[in-house]
């Protein structure tokens, strides 16, 4: 078994920053989608609203993960 690979060490040092960037990008995507609603058909509006709702739910999860990572960092 000469081709055994070693697992990379778990580097969580920048997880909070990465998660915060993801939240920021997701909020920007929500805002951009809202701006396109004025030019969208009713069907497209419904799809945009549904997607934005999923984005908002994802942000809630990301914020919880940020709290967990920040707590882990303080240990």
Secondary structure as UniProt FT lines:
FT   TURN            2..3
FT   TURN            13..14
FT   HELIX           15..37
FT   TURN            38..39
FT   HELIX           42..74
//
